[in-house]
Amino acid sequence: MCNKRILLFISLFLVVLNLSAQQRKATKLTSQTSDYDIQDSVSVKTRDGAILSAIIVRKKEDTTPKPVILQYTIYVRDKGRDLKTLKESADHGYVGIMIYSRGKRFSPNEINPYENENTDVYDAIDWISKQKWCNGSVGMFGGSYNGFTQWAACKTVHPALKTIVPYVANRPGMGLPMENNIFINPNYEWAFYVSNNKYLDTVSGNNRQRFRTMQSKWWESGTAYKKLDSIDGEPNRLFQKWISHPAFDNYWQKMAPYKLDFAQINIPVLAFDGYYNDSQNSSLYYLRELQKYNPNTPAYLIIGPYGHFGTQIGGEAVINDYKVDSLALIDIKKITYQWFDFILKNGTKPEVLKDKINYEVMGANSWRSAPSIDKMHNGFLTFYLTNTKSGNFYTANSKKSGKNDFLLQQIDLADRQKSSNNDYYPDPIIKKEIDTTSGFRFISDPLKEPVIVNGSFLGELKISINKRDVDLGVTVYEVLPNGEYFHLSYYIGRASYAKNIEKRQLLKPDAIETISFSNTHLVSKQLSKGSRLLIVIDVNKNSFSQLNYGTDKEVSDETIKDAKVPLQIKWYTDSFVKIPVLR
């Protein structure tokens, strides 16, 4: 026992010694003459004794307490890049501080993305608020994971936190690593990227061929989804942890505000997002729930034709081969600091914020505003599915048929030569052709006048299947007068979680079920006279995500042996899709 204690003491001593050596080295690297006072080896202790690593940047010889701009991140990038953004905060009259997640940079703790941020960020803000260079006010900004940490800080809002500015914020369990309870594959390698070392594992993160090969082998072999890391050859503990929580259970709920947690969020919020941001479901979830539980909170949104990374730089001239409107491009950093000056220094509200929701209308090259997401539109175009042919498609009818007809689709879930719902992802945004090998396509009459599609589409699918579960896809296009297809929005979701994302409710074979959906991607697009709307419905069976074989087993446990008889799905003609429009 004595020897074990000695070994434990020596191990802890070496960890501390190594940590101190790294910190001294980091301090030496930044001890250069400049206009800034840089502390890059700061340690912040959490309530449970964990250590967080931080960098602080202030204007040299400026001892006046100031508001603090905090960026809280899991991404330990090139130090020069992090210092650059911290210096920008100092140049704008703030103290800039970057704090890295538990386990990252000089933190000796284990790395567990998402799990500790709701308390660790609170403790970090508490520590900041007590420093002599802080005037008691803290603002936060940043994108993706950094956006999530801001909302995690709002699980319990610290009195010193005065505002957040999240760009394309993630919401774990909702958008990634699963969307509407379907686990999607692109998040698999991210687990290695952020957790393999104290910085970032760029070797694994950039090895796309490795993970494409793994994905293809899984798909072709019919192995259980939970065996992905066995196929890859390297254990993925985070992936295994995530797939053990297929419902939006307490594991996911505790990471960020959920339901009544939103009622106590009263600080101003400015969010940025994009129509083609993969995790849009995550970031807009926060705003929708805040509007639902605390509508008086001053929450603003700026959104346009941007992707996940493009949003964080104010947009890109071309996204997924689509040339965006010139007015869509914005100076996101300028707006961010105008906002901080407005909230933290009693400055002027950014001019772009005409109302709570500020959005660029694709194809119109103009910005519009609305008091809420729900009020972006003033009507719906409702389309019922039919079994009436219209050229190569079926008719999308504005009136419900009096007959209870259906279209029958049969899919062999064991067949690896055929996949379905292959085109739901908007890349490229404009296509000359779409996949017609699977599913059904319903086309509207030509529009008699221009109209703006404005918001998130929703609908009800009336289906019956011969199994216990199925994953569904719905994609909406504008068919341009020249015959090209402009991708507007999409939905993928698991039928057994359609009624309640917290609890799986299996379907009854051969019974007619109603699958309601609304968690779709928001978009604003000017449609021209003569354009038509096309709705594609399909079963989601492809190598990009889990494959649901429809048994009563957990989907991650199913294999190709569970395929057995082909899936038969009847799509009933009283199903409908409602597309929000502004006339």
C-alpha positions in Angstrom: 0.0 0.0 0.0 2.9 2.4 0.9 4.6 1.7 -2.4 1.3 2.4 -4.3 1.0 5.8 -2.5 4.6 6.7 -3.3 4.0 5.8 -7.0 0.8 7.8 -7.0 2.6 10.8 -5.5 5.5 10.6 -8.0 3.0 10.4 -10.9 1.1 13.4 -9.7 4.4 15.3 -9.1 5.5 14.5 -12.7 2.1 15.7 -14.1 2.5 19.0 -12.2 6.1 19.4 -13.2 5.3 18.8 -16.8 2.4 21.2 -16.6 4.7 23.9 -15.1 7.4 23.3 -17.7 4.8 23.7 -20.5 3.5 26.9 -18.9 7.0 28.4 -18.5 7.8 27.6 -22.1 4.5 29.2 -23.3 5.2 32.3 -21.1 8.7 32.6 -22.6 7.4 32.4 -26.1 5.1 35.5 -25.6 7.5 37.6 -23.5 8.1 40.0 -26.2 7.8 43.8 -26.5 4.4 44.8 -27.8 1.4 46.9 -27.0 -0.2 44.1 -25.2 0.1 42.5 -21.8 -0.2 38.8 -22.6 -0.6 36.0 -20.0 -0.8 32.7 -21.8 -0.3 30.2 -18.9 -3.1 31.1 -16.6 -4.9 28.3 -14.7 -8.5 28.5 -13.6 -9.9 26.0 -11.1 -13.4 24.7 -11.3 -15.7 23.8 -8.4 -14.7 20.1 -8.5 -11.0 20.8 -8.7 -10.4 20.5 -12.5 -7.9 22.9 -14.1 -8.7 25.0 -17.2 -6.0 26.6 -19.3 -6.5 30.3 -20.3 -4.8 33.1 -22.3 -5.5 36.7 -21.3 -4.7 39.8 -23.4 -4.9 43.4 -22.2 -3.5 46.7 -23.4 -0.2 47.2 -21.8 -0.1 49.6 -18.8 -3.9 50.0 -18.9 -5.0 49.2 -15.4 -8.6 50.4 -15.7 -11.1 47.6 -15.1 -12.9 46.8 -18.3 -15.6 44.5 -19.7 -14.2 41.1 -20.6 -14.9 39.3 -23.9 -14.6 35.5 -23.3 -14.2 32.8 -25.9 -14.6 29.3 -24.5 -13.4 26.6 -26.8 -12.3 23.0 -27.2 -10.2 24.0 -30.3 -6.6 24.6 -29.3 -5.3 26.0 -32.6 -2.2 27.8 -33.6 -1.4 30.2 -30.7 -0.8 33.1 -33.2 -4.4 32.7 -34.4 -5.8 32.7 -30.9 -3.7 35.7 -29.9 -4.9 37.6 -33.0 -8.6 37.3 -32.0 -7.8 38.2 -28.4 -5.8 41.3 -29.5 -8.9 42.4 -31.4 -10.8 42.4 -28.2 -8.1 44.5 -26.5 -8.1 46.9 -29.5 -11.8 47.4 -29.1 -11.3 48.4 -25.5 -12.0 45.1 -23.7 -10.0 42.4 -22.0 -9.8 39.4 -24.2 -9.6 35.9 -22.7 -9.6 32.5 -24.3 -10.3 29.5 -22.0 -9.9 26.0 -23.2 -12.2 23.1 -22.3 -11.3 20.7 -19.5 -8.5 18.5 -20.6 -7.2 20.8 -23.3 -3.9 22.7 -23.6 -2.3 22.8 -20.2 -5.3 21.2 -18.4 -4.3 17.7 -16.9 -7.9 16.4 -16.9 -9.7 14.0 -19.2 -11.2 15.3 -22.3 -15.0 14.8 -22.5 -16.6 17.2 -25.0 -19.9 18.8 -24.1 -20.2 17.1 -20.7 -18.8 19.6 -18.2 -19.2 22.9 -20.0 -22.5 24.0 -18.3 -20.7 24.1 -14.9 -17.1 24.8 -16.1 -18.1 28.0 -18.1 -20.0 29.3 -15.1 -17.0 28.7 -12.9 -14.7 30.4 -15.4 -17.0 33.5 -15.6 -17.1 33.5 -11.8 -13.3 33.6 -11.7 -13.1 36.3 -14.3 -15.6 38.5 -12.5 -13.4 38.6 -9.4 -10.2 39.7 -11.2 -9.0 43.3 -10.7 -9.0 43.9 -14.5 -12.7 43.0 -14.9 -15.4 45.6 -14.2 -17.9 42.9 -13.5 -19.3 42.5 -17.0 -18.6 39.6 -19.3 -19.7 39.0 -22.9 -19.1 35.9 -25.0 -18.8 35.1 -28.7 -17.7 32.5 -31.1 -18.9 29.8 -33.5 -19.8 26.1 -33.6 -18.6 24.5 -30.3 -17.8 28.0 -29.0 -21.4 28.9 -29.7 -22.5 25.8 -27.7 -20.4 26.8 -24.7 -22.2 30.2 -24.6 -25.6 28.5 -24.4 -24.2 26.0 -21.9 -23.3 29.1 -19.8 -27.0 29.9 -19.9 -28.0 26.7 -18.2 -27.5 28.8 -15.1 -26.7 32.4 -16.0 -23.9 33.9 -13.9 -24.7 37.5 -12.8 -21.6 38.8 -14.6 -22.6 37.3 -17.9 -24.3 40.2 -19.7 -24.7 38.9 -23.3 -23.8 36.1 -25.7 -23.1 36.2 -29.5 -23.2 32.6 -30.7 -22.4 31.8 -34.4 -23.9 28.6 -35.7 -24.1 27.2 -32.2 -24.1 23.4 -31.7 -26.7 21.7 -29.5 -25.4 18.2 -28.6 -28.0 15.5 -29.3 -30.0 17.8 -31.6 -28.3 18.3 -35.0 -25.1 16.5 -34.0 -24.0 13.8 -33.6 -27.6 12.9 -34.4 -30.4 14.7 -36.3 -33.9 14.0 -35.3 -32.6 10.9 -33.5 -30.6 9.6 -36.5 -26.9 9.4 -35.9 -25.0 10.9 -38.9 -21.5 9.8 -39.9 -19.6 13.1 -40.4 -19.3 13.6 -36.6 -17.4 10.3 -36.1 -13.9 11.5 -36.8 -14.5 14.8 -34.9 -14.2 12.7 -31.7 -10.6 11.9 -32.5 -9.9 15.4 -33.8 -10.6 17.0 -30.4 -9.8 14.3 -27.9 -6.7 12.5 -29.1 -4.3 15.0 -27.5 -4.2 18.3 -25.7 -4.3 20.3 -28.9 -6.0 19.0 -32.1 -5.3 15.7 -33.9 -5.0 17.2 -37.4 -3.6 13.9 -38.8 -6.8 12.1 -38.0 -9.0 15.1 -38.6 -7.7 15.6 -42.1 -7.6 11.9 -43.1 -10.8 11.8 -45.0 -9.9 8.7 -46.9 -9.5 6.7 -43.7 -13.1 7.5 -42.6 -14.6 7.1 -46.1 -13.0 3.7 -46.3 -14.5 2.8 -42.9 -17.9 4.1 -43.9 -17.9 2.1 -47.1 -16.8 -1.1 -45.4 -19.5 -0.7 -42.8 -22.1 -0.1 -45.5 -21.0 -3.0 -47.7 -20.6 -5.5 -44.9 -23.9 -4.9 -43.2 -22.2 -4.9 -39.8 -23.9 -3.3 -36.8 -23.4 0.5 -36.6 -21.8 0.2 -33.1 -19.0 -1.7 -34.8 -17.7 1.3 -36.8 -14.6 1.7 -34.6 -13.9 -2.1 -35.0 -13.9 -1.6 -38.7 -11.7 1.5 -38.4 -9.3 -0.3 -36.1 -9.1 2.3 -33.4 -11.5 2.5 -30.4 -13.7 5.5 -30.4 -14.9 5.9 -26.8 -16.9 9.1 -27.4 -18.7 7.6 -30.3 -19.6 4.5 -28.2 -20.8 6.8 -25.4 -23.0 8.9 -27.8 -24.7 6.0 -29.5 -25.6 4.6 -26.1 -28.0 7.6 -25.8 -30.3 7.4 -28.9 -33.1 9.3 -27.2 -32.7 12.9 -26.2 -32.4 11.8 -22.6 -30.9 13.4 -19.5 -27.3 12.8 -20.9 -28.0 15.4 -23.6 -30.5 17.5 -21.7 -28.1 18.5 -19.0 -25.5 19.9 -21.4 -27.4 23.1 -22.2 -30.7 24.8 -21.5 -33.7 22.6 -21.9 -37.4 23.5 -21.6 -37.9 25.6 -18.4 -34.2 26.4 -18.3 -34.9 29.0 -21.0 -37.4 30.8 -18.7 -34.5 32.3 -16.6 -32.4 33.5 -19.6 -32.9 37.3 -19.6 -29.6 38.5 -21.1 -29.5 39.9 -24.6 -28.6 37.5 -27.4 -27.3 38.1 -30.9 -27.1 34.9 -33.0 -25.7 34.3 -36.5 -26.7 31.4 -38.7 -26.9 30.2 -42.3 -29.5 28.5 -44.5 -27.0 25.9 -45.4 -25.4 25.4 -42.0 -25.4 21.7 -41.3 -26.2 22.3 -37.6 -28.9 24.9 -38.2 -31.4 22.7 -36.3 -29.1 23.1 -33.3 -28.6 26.8 -33.2 -32.2 27.8 -34.1 -33.5 25.4 -31.5 -32.1 27.7 -28.8 -33.8 30.8 -30.3 -37.1 29.0 -30.8 -37.1 27.6 -27.2 -36.1 31.0 -25.8 -39.0 32.6 -27.7 -41.3 30.0 -26.4 -40.4 30.1 -22.7 -39.2 33.7 -22.3 -40.5 35.8 -25.2 -39.4 39.1 -23.5 -35.7 38.2 -23.8 -34.1 40.5 -26.4 -32.8 37.9 -28.8 -31.8 38.8 -32.3 -30.8 36.7 -35.4 -28.9 37.5 -38.5 -29.1 34.7 -41.1 -28.3 34.4 -44.8 -27.1 31.9 -47.5 -24.1 30.7 -45.5 -22.7 27.3 -44.5 -21.3 26.3 -41.1 -17.9 27.7 -41.6 -18.9 30.5 -44.0 -21.3 32.0 -41.4 -18.4 32.5 -39.0 -16.5 34.7 -41.5 -19.6 36.7 -42.6 -20.4 34.6 -45.7 -18.6 33.4 -48.8 -19.1 34.5 -52.4 -19.8 31.0 -53.5 -21.3 28.2 -51.4 -21.8 24.7 -52.8 -21.4 26.1 -56.4 -24.0 28.7 -55.8 -23.0 32.4 -56.2 -24.7 34.3 -53.4 -26.2 37.7 -53.6 -23.6 40.5 -53.2 -25.6 42.1 -50.2 -25.5 38.8 -48.4 -21.9 39.2 -47.4 -21.4 40.9 -44.0 -18.7 42.1 -41.7 -19.5 39.8 -38.8 -16.7 40.9 -36.6 -17.7 44.6 -37.0 -21.3 43.8 -36.1 -20.2 41.6 -33.1 -18.2 44.4 -31.6 -20.9 47.0 -32.3 -23.2 44.7 -30.3 -20.7 44.4 -27.5 -20.4 48.2 -27.4 -24.2 48.5 -27.4 -24.7 46.1 -24.5 -21.5 46.6 -22.5 -20.7 50.3 -23.1 -24.2 51.8 -23.7 -23.3 52.3 -27.4 -25.6 52.3 -30.5 -27.4 49.2 -31.6 -26.0 47.8 -34.9 -27.8 49.3 -37.8 -28.4 45.9 -39.5 -30.7 44.9 -36.6 -34.0 46.3 -38.0 -36.0 43.8 -36.0 -35.4 40.6 -34.0 -35.0 38.4 -37.1 -32.9 39.8 -39.9 -32.5 37.7 -43.0 -31.2 37.9 -46.6 -33.6 36.9 -49.3 -31.8 34.7 -51.8 -32.5 35.8 -55.4 -33.7 39.2 -54.3 -30.3 40.6 -53.1 -32.1 42.3 -50.2 -32.4 42.1 -46.4 -35.7 41.9 -44.6 -36.7 41.7 -41.0 -39.4 40.2 -38.8 -40.3 40.3 -35.1 -39.9 36.5 -34.8 -39.2 33.4 -36.8 -42.9 32.5 -36.9 -43.7 35.9 -38.3 -41.3 35.7 -41.2 -44.2 34.3 -43.2 -47.8 35.4 -43.6 -49.1 32.2 -45.1 -48.5 28.7 -46.3 -48.6 26.8 -49.6 -50.1 23.5 -48.6 -49.5 20.5 -50.9 -51.1 17.1 -50.5 -49.5 14.1 -52.0 -51.4 12.4 -54.9 -51.1 9.3 -57.0 -51.8 11.3 -60.1 -49.0 11.4 -62.6 -47.6 14.7 -63.9 -45.0 13.9 -66.5 -42.1 12.2 -64.7 -43.5 13.2 -61.3 -46.8 13.0 -59.4 -49.0 16.0 -58.8 -48.7 18.0 -55.6 -52.3 19.2 -55.0 -53.5 22.2 -53.0 -56.6 20.3 -52.1 -57.0 17.1 -50.1 -58.3 14.2 -52.1 -61.5 12.6 -51.0 -60.0 9.1 -51.6 -57.8 7.3 -49.2 -55.2 6.3 -51.8 -51.6 5.5 -51.4 -48.3 4.9 -53.2 -46.4 1.7 -52.4 -42.6 1.7 -52.0 -40.6 -1.4 -51.5 -37.0 -1.3 -50.3 -34.7 -4.3 -49.8 -32.7 -3.1 -46.8 -30.1 -5.9 -47.4 -29.4 -4.6 -51.0 -26.1 -2.7 -51.0 -26.3 -1.9 -54.7 -29.2 0.4 -54.2 -29.5 3.3 -51.7 -32.2 5.9 -51.2 -32.6 9.5 -50.1 -29.2 10.2 -51.7 -29.9 13.9 -52.7 -31.2 15.3 -49.4 -27.9 17.2 -48.7 -27.6 20.5 -50.6 -24.4 20.1 -52.4 -24.6 21.4 -55.0 -27.4 23.8 -54.3 -28.5 24.0 -57.9 -28.7 20.8 -59.9 -29.6 20.0 -63.5 -30.9 16.6 -62.5 -32.0 14.9 -59.3 -32.0 11.2 -58.3 -35.2 9.5 -59.5 -34.2 5.9 -58.7 -36.0 5.9 -55.3 -38.8 7.5 -53.5 -41.6 9.7 -55.0 -41.6 13.3 -56.3 -44.6 15.6 -56.3 -44.6 18.8 -58.3 -46.9 21.8 -58.0 -48.4 23.9 -60.8 -46.3 26.9 -62.0 -46.5 29.9 -59.7 -48.8 32.6 -61.0 -46.9 35.3 -59.2 -43.5 35.7 -57.4 -43.4 34.6 -53.8 -40.8 34.3 -51.1 -40.3 30.9 -49.3 -39.7 32.2 -45.8 -39.1 29.9 -42.8 -39.1 26.2 -42.1 -41.5 23.8 -43.8 -43.5 21.3 -41.9 -46.0 18.6 -42.5 -47.7 15.3 -41.8 -46.8 12.0 -43.4 -49.5 9.3 -43.2 -47.7 6.0 -43.6 -48.0 2.3 -42.9 -45.1 -0.1 -42.9 -44.7 -3.8 -42.4 -42.0 -3.3 -39.8 -41.6 -1.5 -36.4 -39.6 1.6 -37.4 -38.3 3.6 -40.4 -36.1 6.6 -41.1 -37.7 9.2 -43.4 -36.5 12.0 -45.6 -38.3 14.9 -47.2 -36.6 17.4 -49.5 -38.0 20.6 -51.1 -36.8 22.1 -54.3 -37.7 25.1 -56.4 -37.9 23.9 -60.0 -36.7 26.9 -62.0 -38.3 27.9 -65.3 -35.2 26.6 -67.1 -35.7 23.2 -65.5 -32.9 23.3 -62.9 -33.5 22.3 -59.3 -32.7 24.8 -56.5 -32.4 23.0 -53.2 -34.4 24.8 -50.6 -34.6 22.7 -47.5 -34.7 19.1 -46.1 -35.7 16.9 -43.2 -34.5 13.5 -42.0 -35.9 11.9 -38.9 -36.7 8.6 -37.2 -40.4 7.7 -37.2 -40.3 6.2 -33.7 -39.2 9.5 -32.2 -41.5 11.7 -34.1 -44.0 12.1 -31.2 -41.3 12.4 -28.5 -37.6 12.8 -29.0 -37.1 11.7 -25.4 -38.8 8.3 -25.8 -38.9 5.8 -28.6 -42.4 4.6 -29.6 -42.2 1.8 -32.1 -44.8 1.7 -34.9 -47.4 -1.0 -35.2 -46.9 -3.0 -38.4 -49.5 -2.4 -41.1 -51.3 0.3 -39.1 -51.6 3.8 -40.5 -49.4 6.1 -38.5 -49.1 9.9 -38.5 -45.6 11.2 -38.6 -45.6 15.0 -37.9 -42.4 17.0 -38.5 -41.4 20.6 -38.2 -37.7 20.5 -37.3 -36.5 21.4 -40.8 -33.9 23.8 -42.2 -35.1 27.4 -42.4 -34.6 29.3 -45.7 -35.5 32.5 -47.4 -35.6 32.4 -51.2 -37.4 34.6 -53.8 -39.3 32.3 -56.2 -40.1 33.7 -59.6 -43.3 33.5 -61.6 -43.4 30.2 -63.5 -41.3 28.3 -60.9 -42.7 25.2 -59.4 -42.2 23.5 -56.0 -41.0 19.9 -55.9 -41.4 17.7 -52.8 -39.4 14.5 -52.6 -40.2 11.8 -50.0 -38.1 8.7 -49.4 -36.8 6.2 -46.9 -33.4 7.2 -45.6 -31.2 4.3 -46.6 -27.6 5.3 -47.4 -24.1 5.2 -46.1 -24.2 8.7 -44.7 -25.9 7.7 -41.4 -27.3 4.8 -39.4 -29.3 2.3 -41.2 -32.7 1.5 -39.5 -33.7 -2.1 -40.3 -37.1 -1.6 -38.6 -36.9 -4.2 -35.8 -37.6 -3.6 -32.1 -33.8 -3.7 -31.4 -31.7 -0.6 -30.8 -30.7 0.6 -34.3 -27.0 0.6 -33.5 -27.3 -3.1 -32.7 -29.0 -4.1 -35.9 -27.2 -5.9 -38.7 -28.0 -6.9 -42.3 -29.3 -10.2 -40.8 -32.2 -8.1 -39.5 -33.2 -7.0 -43.0 -35.2 -10.2 -43.7 -38.3 -9.3 -45.7 -38.1 -6.1 -47.7 -39.6 -2.9 -46.2 -43.0 -2.1 -47.6 -44.2 1.5 -47.0 -47.5 3.0 -48.1 -47.5 6.7 -48.5 -51.1 7.9 -48.1 -52.5 10.7 -50.1 -53.8 12.6 -47.1 -50.2 13.4 -46.3 -49.3 17.0 -46.7 -46.4 19.5 -46.7 -46.8 23.1 -45.7 -44.3 25.6 -47.1 -44.2 29.0 -45.4 -44.3 32.0 -47.7 -44.3 35.8 -47.6 -46.5 37.4 -50.2 
